[in-house]
Amino acid sequence: MPSDSTLTHDIIVIGTSAGGVQALSDVVAALPPDLPATLFIVIHLSPQGPNLLGDVLRAVTNLSVRTPADGETFERGTIYIAPADCHLLVQQNHVRITRGPRENRCRPAIDPLFRSAAISYRSRVIGVLLTGLLDDGAAGLVAIQRCGGLTIVQEPREALWPDMPLAALELMRPDYISTLKEIGGLLTSLVQQPAENPRPVPLSIALEAKIAEGISDVMTEEQLGELVPLSCPECGGPLWEIRSENFARYRCHVGHAFTAKALLSDQRESIERALWGALRALKERAKVLSNLAKNSRSPNSSTTRDYEEQAENTEAHIQIITDLLPNLQLQRISVTASDES
């Protein structure tokens, strides 16, 4: 790595989600084999699915491509890919692979990578945000900018899923808004340019970076935001609201983090699970009530009529939930495709 007197933009962090495999292939294929920088990539992965991104990128680049181990020293001219179900963090001359709390319903998540690079290498960092759903990466890109690094957002109009680029543009003014065809050449140019003097790391960014390492307590959240009457969908704990101008995020005291959109998405899934459970219980209740009425020795008794009336009311409740579920399922399809990227 260069000395402080010859700072260059030699740390590149890239985040993407839905549509990201092809987008990354396009960017990486345009990079020269002697690129004087190190790349770190997070793409949202299913914990159970195979991680084939490394094989895809090796087919389009002569740069070395690795899935690193915790504590591994990193090298220039190498691409490091976050493993499934782990955060990838950049520290001084080495990486950390952690199973810290999920952020924006994801692990690996983009924001922890971006923050860790921002506080470790500040003005030497280039952050790149590509196609994806919801808004992971936007807060991390702001952290890079606040620490003096450069920021690039994919042109939303060409993104397969423009949500993540649009979320970043709503929150900040990046240094560059570029197409995939332009980003590779832009990175090749930027890594040759000197970086400005490092800026001090804001306390809030440093605190959030520590959380991804599993270092968190109630005092940390109290320094970051205000306790609000909401519960964490992941663990049920209280949430603190972190406000930055017109952008709200939420953290619980063990570190789970959500943008407002991610929180809504998780709440919707919790509601759906609850409704399916209620539907099952109501159908079982309707069956038992019908059997009681059918097997009654006194078909015209008030008790039998009461069973029949309860069964009819239960069937009405079943219909209400049955009518609600399709709308929730359609919403689920529209916001969770990123989990399958």
Beta strands, then each sheet from edge to edge (+ up, - down):
strand 1: 11-16
strand 2: 38-43
strand 3: 64-66
strand 4: 78-81
strand 5: 87-91
strand 6: 94-98
strand 7: 125-129
strand 8: 150-154
strand 9: 176-178
strand 10: 226-231
strand 11: 238-244
strand 12: 247-252
strand 13: 257-259
sheet 1: 3+ 4+ 2+ 1+ 7+ 8+ 9+
sheet 2: 5+ 6-
sheet 3: 10+ 11- 12+ 13-
end
